[in-house]
Amino acid sequence: MLETDRIDVFAAQTENVRALEQAWKHINKSLNAAYSGGDTSSAEIQTKILAQVYCAFAEAVFSKVIHTPDGLTLDEISQVKSQGKRNIVVAWKKCVELSLKKVQGKNSGHVPNTQKKIFALIDKYIFDPSLLRNKIAHGQWRVALNSDNTKVNANSTAKVNSVNVVDLYRHKAAFQSLFRIVEDIIESPNKAHHRDYWAHITKFEKTQQEMASWSVEKKVKALKEKRARAKNYKSIIST
């Protein structure tokens, strides 16, 4: 890869992330309509589609991060991509490890403490979407097979069927928060990172704590109540 290639990839992934954000909003709107109308079958289909968009979003965001201009060296990008062949969690950690090498100042414990903190967040909130991507994209929406497609894989089947919209919200929010933290380290390791690091961490954890109380049941109830209020309002103004 040449430096011009890196810039082209970054620009492409920036556009892709923007397009996937729009796709997410469009599908989420359809999903909400299905839930509020009690159409569980459509809601299930839209959730699977949203999961596919999430997988694509996670990959595009990560690719955008590591190709940030004037960030990682081309060799470091290659190292991160190599780790990415294992899974996205390992690749994120490699990206953080390499990026933190450029951080200076503060105190001698800042870099190791920051790495430990970010690694902990990655372990807790970021998961490898490859199973979802591979199984759902290959038509295994309800029953998943093994890698050779010779037997049913009960464990993968359970994971595919456990996917719900609230979990997808949380994972997407985590990816967005992590992106901002790592982006600061890559783009401005000795200014923006030092200035905004703890603010990002605090917002990240607060958001995830708030979302921990969310559930599909609560979401459906809220959507149906909102729909009922809208119907009552239309009924009132039409009389």
ROGU-571951 format. One line per field, with one value per residue (C-alpha): residue in one letter; residue number from 0; x, y, z. Coordinates in pm, whole numbers, plus 50000, padded with zeros to 5 digits. Layout:
! residues N
rest [A|...]
nr [NUM|...]
xx [X|...]
yy [Y|...]
zz [Z|...]
//
This chain:
! residues 239
rest [M|L|E|T|D|R|I|D|V|F|A|A|Q|T|E|N|V|R|A|L|E|Q|A|W|K|H|I|N|K|S|L|N|A|A|Y|S|G|G|D|T|S|S|A|E|I|Q|T|K|I|L|A|Q|V|Y|C|A|F|A|E|A|V|F|S|K|V|I|H|T|P|D|G|L|T|L|D|E|I|S|Q|V|K|S|Q|G|K|R|N|I|V|V|A|W|K|K|C|V|E|L|S|L|K|K|V|Q|G|K|N|S|G|H|V|P|N|T|Q|K|K|I|F|A|L|I|D|K|Y|I|F|D|P|S|L|L|R|N|K|I|A|H|G|Q|W|R|V|A|L|N|S|D|N|T|K|V|N|A|N|S|T|A|K|V|N|S|V|N|V|V|D|L|Y|R|H|K|A|A|F|Q|S|L|F|R|I|V|E|D|I|I|E|S|P|N|K|A|H|H|R|D|Y|W|A|H|I|T|K|F|E|K|T|Q|Q|E|M|A|S|W|S|V|E|K|K|V|K|A|L|K|E|K|R|A|R|A|K|N|Y|K|S|I|I|S|T]
nr [0|1|2|3|4|5|6|7|8|9|10|11|12|13|14|15|16|17|18|19|20|21|22|23|24|25|26|27|28|29|30|31|32|33|34|35|36|37|38|39|40|41|42|43|44|45|46|47|48|49|50|51|52|53|54|55|56|57|58|59|60|61|62|63|64|65|66|67|68|69|70|71|72|73|74|75|76|77|78|79|80|81|82|83|84|85|86|87|88|89|90|91|92|93|94|95|96|97|98|99|100|101|102|103|104|105|106|107|108|109|110|111|112|113|114|115|116|117|118|119|120|121|122|123|124|125|126|127|128|129|130|131|132|133|134|135|136|137|138|139|140|141|142|143|144|145|146|147|148|149|150|151|152|153|154|155|156|157|158|159|160|161|162|163|164|165|166|167|168|169|170|171|172|173|174|175|176|177|178|179|180|181|182|183|184|185|186|187|188|189|190|191|192|193|194|195|196|197|198|199|200|201|202|203|204|205|206|207|208|209|210|211|212|213|214|215|216|217|218|219|220|221|222|223|224|225|226|227|228|229|230|231|232|233|234|235|236|237|238]
xx [50000|50118|50038|49803|49621|49576|49419|49188|49080|49015|48800|48612|48544|48435|48173|48077|48031|47806|47599|47569|47451|47172|47089|47076|46829|46608|46594|46547|46248|46095|46171|45999|45695|45679|45706|45449|45208|45257|45409|45665|45745|45852|46035|46239|46332|46425|46639|46837|46887|46993|47244|47394|47420|47583|47846|47919|47928|48173|48409|48387|48447|48749|48896|48842|49020|49332|49366|49349|49594|49913|49823|49957|50246|50178|50366|50153|49835|49958|50016|49664|49509|49702|49548|49210|49221|49180|48898|48803|48868|49233|49271|49126|49372|49665|49551|49535|49872|50047|49868|49962|50332|50301|50151|50392|50382|50152|50310|50489|50180|49942|50008|49992|49687|49515|49587|49456|49138|49067|49142|48889|48625|48699|48664|48338|48158|48310|48239|48349|48060|48205|47970|47665|47803|47899|47595|47323|47480|47487|47118|47145|46890|46745|46946|47324|47552|47914|48194|48177|47797|47771|47595|47375|47576|47365|47592|47596|47222|47164|47381|47208|46865|46965|47036|46800|46773|46867|47194|47268|47206|47452|47722|47689|47709|48020|48185|48113|48255|48563|48618|48626|48874|49112|49071|49200|49502|49584|49520|49630|49812|49951|49669|49314|49385|49511|49235|48932|49026|48846|48544|48512|48556|48299|48041|48115|48052|47751|47584|47641|47512|47195|47148|47199|46844|46695|46505|46310|45996|46033|46102|45792|45576|45699|45644|45289|45206|45340|45130|44820|44874|44911|44583|44401|44534|44418|44080|44046|44140|43912|43602]
yy [50000|50352|50670|50777|50445|50510|50848|50695|50418|50666|50882|50576|50443|50784|50785|50425|50499|50792|50572|50298|50551|50645|50279|50222|50510|50389|50028|50133|50342|50038|49825|50072|50076|49696|49686|49961|49783|49447|49291|49063|48876|49196|49312|48991|49035|49401|49307|49060|49324|49576|49321|49300|49677|49679|49429|49641|49957|49799|49698|50034|50233|50024|50052|50428|50454|50263|50448|50794|51020|51104|50841|50488|50410|50188|49906|49951|49941|49612|49479|49575|49417|49099|49084|49157|48822|48666|48890|49255|49266|49169|49414|49702|49628|49624|49958|50110|49964|50111|50445|50500|50485|50844|50975|51182|51400|51373|51103|50773|50577|50744|50526|50185|50295|50427|50106|49897|50107|50100|49726|49669|49865|49670|49339|49448|49624|49527|49190|49024|49054|48797|48521|48735|48849|48503|48313|48562|48660|48294|48246|48098|48333|48092|47770|47795|47529|47445|47594|47305|47324|46956|46977|47207|47416|47460|47722|47943|47894|48024|48329|48411|48386|48589|48899|49180|49546|49671|49477|49621|49973|49915|49767|50046|50313|50142|50139|50508|50597|50385|50540|50890|50790|50613|50880|51141|50925|50874|51228|51432|51214|51504|51757|51635|51301|51460|51721|51501|51148|51136|51323|51055|50774|50920|50966|50616|50450|50664|50585|50214|50216|50391|50150|49850|49899|49896|49593|49496|49466|49823|49947|49776|49908|50264|50247|50112|50380|50647|50509|50503|50866|50965|50789|50957|51295|51244|51132|51445|51695|51524|51563]
zz [50000|49914|50104|49826|49866|50237|50165|49904|50141|50423|50194|50067|50415|50537|50262|50338|50710|50619|50386|50648|50906|50666|50606|50982|51030|50743|50866|51227|51119|50948|51253|51485|51258|51269|51648|51704|51471|51641|51330|51500|51179|50999|51312|51314|50948|50998|51300|51092|50823|51088|51218|50870|50854|51196|51079|50775|50989|51236|50957|50779|51099|51192|50843|50851|51187|51090|50757|50917|50730|50923|51179|51185|50954|50654|50828|51141|50932|50789|51142|51250|50941|51011|51359|51208|51032|51376|51499|51533|51909|51871|51583|51788|52068|51826|51684|52035|52134|51828|51848|52213|52126|52003|52327|52535|52846|53146|53361|53314|53406|53163|52858|53035|53236|52925|52735|53023|53042|52669|52648|52929|52739|52423|52610|52771|52489|52153|52003|51683|51434|51196|51316|51245|50912|50792|50913|50828|50494|50394|50460|50809|50964|51218|51206|51176|51036|51108|50897|50650|50626|50713|51050|51253|51501|51813|51969|51658|51617|51968|51900|51573|51733|52039|51831|51921|51833|52181|52178|51834|51967|52249|52028|51774|52045|52184|51844|51796|52139|52090|51749|51897|52167|51929|51663|51909|51992|51625|51501|51804|52061|52261|52240|52176|52344|52668|52662|52588|52693|53028|52893|52623|52874|53112|52834|52699|53035|53122|52790|52827|53185|53073|52783|53012|53142|52793|52668|52359|52572|52700|52348|52205|52490|52439|52062|52101|52358|52123|51839|52060|52161|51796|51709|51996|51891|51531|51660|51874|51602|51349|51567]
//
